[in-house]
Amino acid sequence: MQDEKLCQVCQATFDRGDSFDAGFDPISVPIRHPDRATLRRELKGGDDKVEPSVWDVKFDCFEYNMSFPKRGIFLIFDQENFDYGLQQRIGSKLDRIVLEETAIKLGFTPKVCHDYTKDNIYAELRKVSQMNHSQYDCFACAILTHGEENELVYAKDDSMKLKTLISRVSATECPSLAGKPKLFFVQACRGKEISQPARCNTACLKRKQVQSDSIPVVVSEETPKIPAEADILVAYSTQPGQVSVRNEYTGSVFVQTVCAALKQRGGELELVQLLTRVNRNIALTFQTNIECSPKFDKKKQMPSIVSQLTAELYFRPKNIVS
Protein backbone atom coordinates (compact mmCIF):
# COMPACT_ATOMS: atom_id res chain seq x y z
CA MET A 1 0.00 0.00 0.00
CA GLN A 2 1.16 3.51 -0.77
CA ASP A 3 0.34 4.64 2.79
CA GLU A 4 3.00 2.30 4.15
CA LYS A 5 5.69 4.35 2.39
CA LEU A 6 4.81 7.50 4.31
CA CYS A 7 7.15 8.68 7.03
CA GLN A 8 6.32 7.38 10.47
CA VAL A 9 7.15 9.66 13.35
CA CYS A 10 7.15 9.44 17.09
CA GLN A 11 6.50 12.07 19.78
CA ALA A 12 5.13 15.34 18.44
CA THR A 13 4.60 18.88 19.72
CA PHE A 14 3.04 21.77 17.82
CA ASP A 15 4.24 25.25 16.92
CA ARG A 16 1.45 25.68 17.99
CA GLY A 17 2.62 22.00 17.81
CA ASP A 18 4.09 18.96 15.49
CA SER A 19 6.32 15.84 14.31
CA PHE A 20 8.36 14.28 11.34
CA ASP A 21 11.07 12.62 9.28
CA ALA A 22 12.54 14.86 6.62
CA GLY A 23 14.56 12.87 4.14
CA PHE A 24 14.84 15.07 1.05
CA ASP A 25 14.75 13.13 -2.17
CA PRO A 26 14.40 15.74 -4.92
CA ILE A 27 12.97 14.68 -8.23
CA SER A 28 15.84 14.89 -10.64
CA VAL A 29 14.90 16.92 -13.69
CA PRO A 30 17.63 18.17 -16.04
CA ILE A 31 17.80 21.95 -15.93
CA ARG A 32 18.00 23.65 -19.33
CA HIS A 33 18.84 27.29 -19.83
CA PRO A 34 18.14 27.93 -23.55
CA ASP A 35 19.45 31.09 -25.09
CA ARG A 36 17.10 33.84 -26.16
CA ALA A 37 17.15 32.85 -29.81
CA THR A 38 15.96 29.37 -28.87
CA LEU A 39 13.24 30.78 -26.65
CA ARG A 40 12.11 33.06 -29.46
CA ARG A 41 11.90 30.13 -31.86
CA GLU A 42 10.01 27.94 -29.40
CA LEU A 43 7.52 30.63 -28.41
CA LYS A 44 7.27 32.26 -31.80
CA GLY A 45 6.29 29.07 -33.61
CA GLY A 46 6.74 30.71 -37.02
CA ASP A 47 4.32 33.57 -36.29
CA ASP A 48 5.92 37.01 -36.15
CA LYS A 49 2.91 38.39 -34.27
CA VAL A 50 3.68 36.47 -31.10
CA GLU A 51 7.34 37.46 -30.92
CA PRO A 52 8.04 37.59 -27.13
CA SER A 53 9.39 41.12 -27.07
CA VAL A 54 9.86 40.92 -23.29
CA TRP A 55 13.19 39.18 -23.96
CA ASP A 56 14.43 42.33 -25.68
CA VAL A 57 13.56 44.81 -22.93
CA LYS A 58 16.64 46.66 -21.74
CA PHE A 59 15.99 45.85 -18.09
CA ASP A 60 15.33 42.16 -18.76
CA CYS A 61 17.37 40.69 -15.92
CA PHE A 62 15.53 37.44 -15.31
CA GLU A 63 18.10 36.32 -12.76
CA TYR A 64 19.20 38.18 -9.63
CA ASN A 65 22.79 39.37 -9.60
CA MET A 66 24.40 37.12 -7.00
CA SER A 67 27.98 38.09 -7.84
CA PHE A 68 28.54 40.75 -5.18
CA PRO A 69 31.59 40.21 -2.93
CA LYS A 70 29.49 38.78 -0.06
CA ARG A 71 26.31 36.70 0.11
CA GLY A 72 24.63 38.63 2.92
CA ILE A 73 23.35 38.50 6.49
CA PHE A 74 21.21 35.56 7.66
CA LEU A 75 19.36 36.27 10.91
CA ILE A 76 18.03 33.26 12.83
CA PHE A 77 15.46 34.16 15.49
CA ASP A 78 15.13 31.02 17.62
CA GLN A 79 12.35 31.56 20.17
CA GLU A 80 12.50 28.50 22.41
CA ASN A 81 11.35 29.84 25.80
CA PHE A 82 8.58 32.29 26.65
CA ASP A 83 7.65 34.45 29.66
CA TYR A 84 3.88 34.14 29.52
CA GLY A 85 2.76 30.53 29.59
CA LEU A 86 3.48 29.34 26.06
CA GLN A 87 4.96 25.84 25.85
CA GLN A 88 8.73 25.51 25.50
CA ARG A 89 9.64 24.69 21.90
CA ILE A 90 11.74 21.60 22.61
CA GLY A 91 13.70 20.51 19.53
CA SER A 92 14.04 24.02 18.10
CA LYS A 93 17.77 23.88 18.78
CA LEU A 94 18.10 21.23 16.07
CA ASP A 95 16.51 23.58 13.54
CA ARG A 96 18.74 26.43 14.67
CA ILE A 97 21.87 24.30 14.19
CA VAL A 98 20.94 23.08 10.70
CA LEU A 99 19.93 26.60 9.63
CA GLU A 100 23.29 27.97 10.74
CA GLU A 101 25.12 25.18 8.89
CA THR A 102 23.07 25.80 5.76
CA ALA A 103 23.63 29.56 5.91
CA ILE A 104 27.40 29.05 6.09
CA LYS A 105 27.35 26.53 3.23
CA LEU A 106 25.47 29.01 1.03
CA GLY A 107 27.98 31.76 1.85
CA PHE A 108 25.87 33.80 4.29
CA THR A 109 27.08 35.36 7.51
CA PRO A 110 24.65 33.89 10.08
CA LYS A 111 23.66 35.52 13.33
CA VAL A 112 21.68 33.50 15.87
CA CYS A 113 19.27 35.48 18.05
CA HIS A 114 18.09 33.18 20.84
CA ASP A 115 14.98 33.98 22.92
CA TYR A 116 14.87 37.65 21.94
CA THR A 117 12.24 39.99 23.35
CA LYS A 118 9.99 41.96 21.01
CA ASP A 119 12.13 45.09 21.46
CA ASN A 120 15.31 43.08 20.83
CA ILE A 121 13.91 41.71 17.57
CA TYR A 122 12.83 45.13 16.33
CA ALA A 123 16.22 46.55 17.30
CA GLU A 124 18.05 43.80 15.42
CA LEU A 125 16.01 44.41 12.27
CA ARG A 126 16.56 48.14 12.65
CA LYS A 127 20.32 47.49 12.63
CA VAL A 128 19.93 45.51 9.44
CA SER A 129 17.88 48.26 7.79
CA GLN A 130 20.54 50.83 8.65
CA MET A 131 23.41 48.75 7.26
CA ASN A 132 24.96 49.29 3.86
CA HIS A 133 24.15 46.15 1.86
CA SER A 134 25.75 47.36 -1.36
CA GLN A 135 28.37 44.59 -1.19
CA TYR A 136 25.81 41.86 -0.41
CA ASP A 137 23.74 39.66 -2.75
CA CYS A 138 20.68 39.46 -0.54
CA PHE A 139 19.27 39.18 2.99
CA ALA A 140 17.71 36.16 4.71
CA CYS A 141 15.91 35.60 7.99
CA ALA A 142 14.50 32.52 9.73
CA ILE A 143 11.85 32.86 12.43
CA LEU A 144 11.36 29.82 14.67
CA THR A 145 8.58 30.41 17.17
CA HIS A 146 4.95 29.90 18.15
CA GLY A 147 2.32 31.54 15.98
CA GLU A 148 -1.39 32.20 15.66
CA GLU A 149 -3.90 33.28 13.04
CA ASN A 150 -3.69 36.72 11.43
CA GLU A 151 0.08 36.44 10.97
CA LEU A 152 0.91 36.72 14.67
CA VAL A 153 4.27 35.35 15.85
CA TYR A 154 5.73 35.39 19.33
CA ALA A 155 8.83 36.91 20.88
CA LYS A 156 9.93 35.90 24.36
CA ASP A 157 7.66 38.50 25.97
CA ASP A 158 4.98 39.51 23.47
CA SER A 159 3.35 38.86 20.11
CA MET A 160 4.25 40.64 16.87
CA LYS A 161 2.77 41.04 13.40
CA LEU A 162 4.91 39.19 10.87
CA LYS A 163 4.10 41.87 8.30
CA THR A 164 5.68 44.49 10.57
CA LEU A 165 8.90 42.48 10.86
CA ILE A 166 9.16 41.97 7.12
CA SER A 167 8.49 45.64 6.39
CA ARG A 168 11.62 46.61 8.36
CA VAL A 169 13.80 45.48 5.44
CA SER A 170 11.58 46.65 2.57
CA ALA A 171 13.02 48.80 -0.21
CA THR A 172 11.80 51.99 1.49
CA GLU A 173 13.14 51.09 4.94
CA CYS A 174 16.44 49.69 3.65
CA PRO A 175 17.36 51.37 0.34
CA SER A 176 20.59 49.40 -0.07
CA LEU A 177 18.50 46.21 -0.28
CA ALA A 178 16.21 47.64 -2.97
CA GLY A 179 16.13 45.26 -5.92
CA LYS A 180 17.83 42.51 -3.92
CA PRO A 181 16.15 39.34 -2.60
CA LYS A 182 14.85 39.43 0.97
CA LEU A 183 14.01 35.90 2.13
CA PHE A 184 12.02 34.82 5.18
CA PHE A 185 11.57 31.26 6.42
CA VAL A 186 8.85 30.97 9.06
CA GLN A 187 8.50 27.88 11.26
CA ALA A 188 5.38 28.67 13.28
CA CYS A 189 1.72 27.74 13.52
CA ARG A 190 -0.77 29.93 11.69
CA GLY A 191 -3.87 28.71 13.50
CA LYS A 192 -5.35 25.65 15.19
CA GLU A 193 -6.66 23.60 12.27
CA ILE A 194 -5.02 20.30 11.29
CA SER A 195 -4.35 19.29 7.69
CA GLN A 196 -6.32 16.15 6.87
CA PRO A 197 -4.99 13.45 4.51
CA ALA A 198 -6.73 12.89 1.17
CA ARG A 199 -6.34 10.30 -1.57
CA CYS A 200 -4.59 11.54 -4.70
CA ASN A 201 -4.97 10.30 -8.26
CA THR A 202 -1.36 9.57 -9.19
CA ALA A 203 -2.07 10.56 -12.81
CA CYS A 204 -2.13 14.20 -11.76
CA LEU A 205 1.45 13.91 -10.51
CA LYS A 206 2.94 12.85 -13.83
CA ARG A 207 5.11 15.37 -15.62
CA LYS A 208 3.68 16.87 -18.78
CA GLN A 209 4.76 19.54 -21.22
CA VAL A 210 3.02 22.89 -20.92
CA GLN A 211 2.92 25.39 -23.76
CA SER A 212 3.43 29.03 -22.90
CA ASP A 213 0.99 31.80 -23.81
CA SER A 214 2.35 34.79 -25.66
CA ILE A 215 4.26 37.21 -23.44
CA PRO A 216 2.99 40.81 -23.27
CA VAL A 217 5.15 43.77 -24.19
CA VAL A 218 6.91 45.35 -21.21
CA VAL A 219 7.71 49.04 -21.40
CA SER A 220 10.71 50.06 -19.30
CA GLU A 221 12.22 53.38 -18.33
CA GLU A 222 15.88 54.29 -17.99
CA THR A 223 15.68 54.10 -14.16
CA PRO A 224 12.75 51.82 -13.30
CA LYS A 225 10.86 52.25 -10.05
CA ILE A 226 9.83 49.19 -8.03
CA PRO A 227 7.17 48.60 -5.38
CA ALA A 228 8.42 48.73 -1.79
CA GLU A 229 7.19 45.16 -1.35
CA ALA A 230 9.09 43.80 -4.36
CA ASP A 231 11.82 41.14 -4.08
CA ILE A 232 10.46 39.55 -0.89
CA LEU A 233 9.81 35.84 -0.45
CA VAL A 234 8.19 34.27 2.60
CA ALA A 235 8.32 30.49 2.93
CA TYR A 236 5.83 29.38 5.58
CA SER A 237 5.94 25.98 7.25
CA THR A 238 2.17 25.59 6.96
CA GLN A 239 -1.05 26.98 5.49
CA PRO A 240 -3.04 29.91 6.98
CA GLY A 241 -5.12 28.71 9.89
CA GLN A 242 -3.22 25.45 10.41
CA VAL A 243 -0.72 24.07 12.90
CA SER A 244 2.95 23.39 12.15
CA VAL A 245 4.89 20.32 13.22
CA ARG A 246 8.11 20.03 15.25
CA ASN A 247 9.71 16.94 16.79
CA GLU A 248 11.74 17.29 19.97
CA TYR A 249 14.30 14.73 18.76
CA THR A 250 14.61 15.64 15.08
CA GLY A 251 13.44 19.25 14.70
CA SER A 252 10.71 20.46 12.35
CA VAL A 253 9.87 18.73 9.09
CA PHE A 254 9.79 22.10 7.28
CA VAL A 255 13.15 23.51 8.41
CA GLN A 256 14.98 20.20 8.11
CA THR A 257 13.66 19.58 4.59
CA VAL A 258 14.34 23.13 3.39
CA CYS A 259 17.90 23.00 4.69
CA ALA A 260 18.55 19.58 3.14
CA ALA A 261 17.26 20.89 -0.20
CA LEU A 262 19.33 24.08 -0.07
CA LYS A 263 22.52 22.21 0.83
CA GLN A 264 22.01 19.58 -1.87
CA ARG A 265 20.55 21.60 -4.74
CA GLY A 266 20.74 25.30 -3.81
CA GLY A 267 23.38 26.02 -6.41
CA GLU A 268 21.53 24.16 -9.16
CA LEU A 269 17.81 24.81 -8.72
CA GLU A 270 16.07 28.18 -8.78
CA LEU A 271 14.80 28.98 -5.26
CA VAL A 272 11.04 28.89 -5.95
CA GLN A 273 11.50 25.67 -7.92
CA LEU A 274 13.48 24.20 -5.04
CA LEU A 275 10.83 25.23 -2.49
CA THR A 276 8.14 23.71 -4.71
CA ARG A 277 10.01 20.41 -4.51
CA VAL A 278 10.15 20.84 -0.73
CA ASN A 279 6.36 21.29 -0.78
CA ARG A 280 5.97 18.11 -2.81
CA ASN A 281 8.32 16.14 -0.58
CA ILE A 282 6.49 17.10 2.61
CA ALA A 283 3.04 16.74 1.03
CA LEU A 284 3.71 13.20 -0.20
CA THR A 285 6.04 11.69 2.39
CA PHE A 286 5.11 13.22 5.74
CA GLN A 287 2.40 12.38 8.22
CA THR A 288 2.25 12.54 11.99
CA ASN A 289 2.45 9.42 14.12
CA ILE A 290 0.95 10.27 17.51
CA GLU A 291 -0.96 7.17 18.54
CA CYS A 292 -1.67 8.53 22.01
CA SER A 293 -3.64 11.43 20.48
CA PRO A 294 -5.97 10.29 17.67
CA LYS A 295 -6.89 13.89 16.86
CA PHE A 296 -3.30 14.58 15.77
CA ASP A 297 -2.38 11.11 14.52
CA LYS A 298 -1.76 10.40 10.81
CA LYS A 299 -2.26 14.03 9.82
CA LYS A 300 -0.52 16.06 7.12
CA GLN A 301 1.23 19.42 6.71
CA MET A 302 1.38 21.65 3.65
CA PRO A 303 4.00 24.44 3.47
CA SER A 304 3.24 27.66 1.63
CA ILE A 305 5.37 29.90 -0.59
CA VAL A 306 4.46 33.58 -0.96
CA SER A 307 6.79 35.09 -3.54
CA GLN A 308 7.14 38.69 -4.62
CA LEU A 309 10.52 37.99 -6.21
CA THR A 310 11.00 39.70 -9.56
CA ALA A 311 13.75 37.46 -10.93
CA GLU A 312 15.11 33.95 -10.59
CA LEU A 313 17.38 33.24 -7.63
CA TYR A 314 20.25 30.72 -7.59
CA PHE A 315 22.70 30.15 -4.73
CA ARG A 316 25.63 29.22 -6.94
CA PRO A 317 28.95 28.87 -5.09
CA LYS A 318 30.84 32.11 -4.68
CA ASN A 319 34.49 32.46 -5.67
CA ILE A 320 35.93 33.82 -2.45
CA VAL A 321 39.22 35.62 -2.82
CA SER A 322 41.38 35.22 0.30
C-alpha positions in Angstrom: 0.0 0.0 0.0 1.2 3.5 -0.8 0.3 4.6 2.8 3.0 2.3 4.1 5.7 4.3 2.4 4.8 7.5 4.3 7.2 8.7 7.0 6.3 7.4 10.5 7.2 9.7 13.4 7.2 9.4 17.1 6.5 12.1 19.8 5.1 15.3 18.4 4.6 18.9 19.7 3.0 21.8 17.8 4.2 25.2 16.9 1.5 25.7 18.0 2.6 22.0 17.8 4.1 19.0 15.5 6.3 15.8 14.3 8.4 14.3 11.3 11.1 12.6 9.3 12.5 14.9 6.6 14.6 12.9 4.1 14.8 15.1 1.0 14.8 13.1 -2.2 14.4 15.7 -4.9 13.0 14.7 -8.2 15.8 14.9 -10.6 14.9 16.9 -13.7 17.6 18.2 -16.0 17.8 22.0 -15.9 18.0 23.6 -19.3 18.8 27.3 -19.8 18.1 27.9 -23.5 19.5 31.1 -25.1 17.1 33.8 -26.2 17.1 32.9 -29.8 16.0 29.4 -28.9 13.2 30.8 -26.6 12.1 33.1 -29.5 11.9 30.1 -31.9 10.0 27.9 -29.4 7.5 30.6 -28.4 7.3 32.3 -31.8 6.3 29.1 -33.6 6.7 30.7 -37.0 4.3 33.6 -36.3 5.9 37.0 -36.2 2.9 38.4 -34.3 3.7 36.5 -31.1 7.3 37.5 -30.9 8.0 37.6 -27.1 9.4 41.1 -27.1 9.9 40.9 -23.3 13.2 39.2 -24.0 14.4 42.3 -25.7 13.6 44.8 -22.9 16.6 46.7 -21.7 16.0 45.8 -18.1 15.3 42.2 -18.8 17.4 40.7 -15.9 15.5 37.4 -15.3 18.1 36.3 -12.8 19.2 38.2 -9.6 22.8 39.4 -9.6 24.4 37.1 -7.0 28.0 38.1 -7.8 28.5 40.8 -5.2 31.6 40.2 -2.9 29.5 38.8 -0.1 26.3 36.7 0.1 24.6 38.6 2.9 23.3 38.5 6.5 21.2 35.6 7.7 19.4 36.3 10.9 18.0 33.3 12.8 15.5 34.2 15.5 15.1 31.0 17.6 12.4 31.6 20.2 12.5 28.5 22.4 11.4 29.8 25.8 8.6 32.3 26.6 7.7 34.4 29.7 3.9 34.1 29.5 2.8 30.5 29.6 3.5 29.3 26.1 5.0 25.8 25.9 8.7 25.5 25.5 9.6 24.7 21.9 11.7 21.6 22.6 13.7 20.5 19.5 14.0 24.0 18.1 17.8 23.9 18.8 18.1 21.2 16.1 16.5 23.6 13.5 18.7 26.4 14.7 21.9 24.3 14.2 20.9 23.1 10.7 19.9 26.6 9.6 23.3 28.0 10.7 25.1 25.2 8.9 23.1 25.8 5.8 23.6 29.6 5.9 27.4 29.1 6.1 27.3 26.5 3.2 25.5 29.0 1.0 28.0 31.8 1.9 25.9 33.8 4.3 27.1 35.4 7.5 24.7 33.9 10.1 23.7 35.5 13.3 21.7 33.5 15.9 19.3 35.5 18.0 18.1 33.2 20.8 15.0 34.0 22.9 14.9 37.6 21.9 12.2 40.0 23.3 10.0 42.0 21.0 12.1 45.1 21.5 15.3 43.1 20.8 13.9 41.7 17.6 12.8 45.1 16.3 16.2 46.6 17.3 18.0 43.8 15.4 16.0 44.4 12.3 16.6 48.1 12.7 20.3 47.5 12.6 19.9 45.5 9.4 17.9 48.3 7.8 20.5 50.8 8.7 23.4 48.7 7.3 25.0 49.3 3.9 24.1 46.1 1.9 25.8 47.4 -1.4 28.4 44.6 -1.2 25.8 41.9 -0.4 23.7 39.7 -2.7 20.7 39.5 -0.5 19.3 39.2 3.0 17.7 36.2 4.7 15.9 35.6 8.0 14.5 32.5 9.7 11.8 32.9 12.4 11.4 29.8 14.7 8.6 30.4 17.2 5.0 29.9 18.2 2.3 31.5 16.0 -1.4 32.2 15.7 -3.9 33.3 13.0 -3.7 36.7 11.4 0.1 36.4 11.0 0.9 36.7 14.7 4.3 35.4 15.9 5.7 35.4 19.3 8.8 36.9 20.9 9.9 35.9 24.4 7.7 38.5 26.0 5.0 39.5 23.5 3.3 38.9 20.1 4.2 40.6 16.9 2.8 41.0 13.4 4.9 39.2 10.9 4.1 41.9 8.3 5.7 44.5 10.6 8.9 42.5 10.9 9.2 42.0 7.1 8.5 45.6 6.4 11.6 46.6 8.4 13.8 45.5 5.4 11.6 46.6 2.6 13.0 48.8 -0.2 11.8 52.0 1.5 13.1 51.1 4.9 16.4 49.7 3.7 17.4 51.4 0.3 20.6 49.4 -0.1 18.5 46.2 -0.3 16.2 47.6 -3.0 16.1 45.3 -5.9 17.8 42.5 -3.9 16.2 39.3 -2.6 14.9 39.4 1.0 14.0 35.9 2.1 12.0 34.8 5.2 11.6 31.3 6.4 8.9 31.0 9.1 8.5 27.9 11.3 5.4 28.7 13.3 1.7 27.7 13.5 -0.8 29.9 11.7 -3.9 28.7 13.5 -5.4 25.6 15.2 -6.7 23.6 12.3 -5.0 20.3 11.3 -4.3 19.3 7.7 -6.3 16.1 6.9 -5.0 13.5 4.5 -6.7 12.9 1.2 -6.3 10.3 -1.6 -4.6 11.5 -4.7 -5.0 10.3 -8.3 -1.4 9.6 -9.2 -2.1 10.6 -12.8 -2.1 14.2 -11.8 1.4 13.9 -10.5 2.9 12.9 -13.8 5.1 15.4 -15.6 3.7 16.9 -18.8 4.8 19.5 -21.2 3.0 22.9 -20.9 2.9 25.4 -23.8 3.4 29.0 -22.9 1.0 31.8 -23.8 2.3 34.8 -25.7 4.3 37.2 -23.4 3.0 40.8 -23.3 5.2 43.8 -24.2 6.9 45.3 -21.2 7.7 49.0 -21.4 10.7 50.1 -19.3 12.2 53.4 -18.3 15.9 54.3 -18.0 15.7 54.1 -14.2 12.8 51.8 -13.3 10.9 52.2 -10.1 9.8 49.2 -8.0 7.2 48.6 -5.4 8.4 48.7 -1.8 7.2 45.2 -1.3 9.1 43.8 -4.4 11.8 41.1 -4.1 10.5 39.5 -0.9 9.8 35.8 -0.5 8.2 34.3 2.6 8.3 30.5 2.9 5.8 29.4 5.6 5.9 26.0 7.2 2.2 25.6 7.0 -1.1 27.0 5.5 -3.0 29.9 7.0 -5.1 28.7 9.9 -3.2 25.5 10.4 -0.7 24.1 12.9 2.9 23.4 12.1 4.9 20.3 13.2 8.1 20.0 15.3 9.7 16.9 16.8 11.7 17.3 20.0 14.3 14.7 18.8 14.6 15.6 15.1 13.4 19.2 14.7 10.7 20.5 12.4 9.9 18.7 9.1 9.8 22.1 7.3 13.2 23.5 8.4 15.0 20.2 8.1 13.7 19.6 4.6 14.3 23.1 3.4 17.9 23.0 4.7 18.6 19.6 3.1 17.3 20.9 -0.2 19.3 24.1 -0.1 22.5 22.2 0.8 22.0 19.6 -1.9 20.5 21.6 -4.7 20.7 25.3 -3.8 23.4 26.0 -6.4 21.5 24.2 -9.2 17.8 24.8 -8.7 16.1 28.2 -8.8 14.8 29.0 -5.3 11.0 28.9 -6.0 11.5 25.7 -7.9 13.5 24.2 -5.0 10.8 25.2 -2.5 8.1 23.7 -4.7 10.0 20.4 -4.5 10.2 20.8 -0.7 6.4 21.3 -0.8 6.0 18.1 -2.8 8.3 16.1 -0.6 6.5 17.1 2.6 3.0 16.7 1.0 3.7 13.2 -0.2 6.0 11.7 2.4 5.1 13.2 5.7 2.4 12.4 8.2 2.3 12.5 12.0 2.4 9.4 14.1 1.0 10.3 17.5 -1.0 7.2 18.5 -1.7 8.5 22.0 -3.6 11.4 20.5 -6.0 10.3 17.7 -6.9 13.9 16.9 -3.3 14.6 15.8 -2.4 11.1 14.5 -1.8 10.4 10.8 -2.3 14.0 9.8 -0.5 16.1 7.1 1.2 19.4 6.7 1.4 21.7 3.7 4.0 24.4 3.5 3.2 27.7 1.6 5.4 29.9 -0.6 4.5 33.6 -1.0 6.8 35.1 -3.5 7.1 38.7 -4.6 10.5 38.0 -6.2 11.0 39.7 -9.6 13.8 37.5 -10.9 15.1 34.0 -10.6 17.4 33.2 -7.6 20.2 30.7 -7.6 22.7 30.2 -4.7 25.6 29.2 -6.9 29.0 28.9 -5.1 30.8 32.1 -4.7 34.5 32.5 -5.7 35.9 33.8 -2.5 39.2 35.6 -2.8 41.4 35.2 0.3 
